[in-house]
Amino acid sequence: MLTSKSREEDIKRGFDLGAVEYISKPFKICELSMRVKKVFDS
């Protein structure tokens, strides 16, 4: 999930709704690529 929301309750709700990963904007391209790789390597 990529979103501009970064409050703790927003992150929890995202995972409760089935998110595998939660990335807040503005994101760093290095962080985004590592997190995407992690999901696909699982």
ABEGO torsion letter per residue (X at the ends): XBBABABAAAAAAAAAAGBABBBBOBBBAAAAAAAAAAAAAX
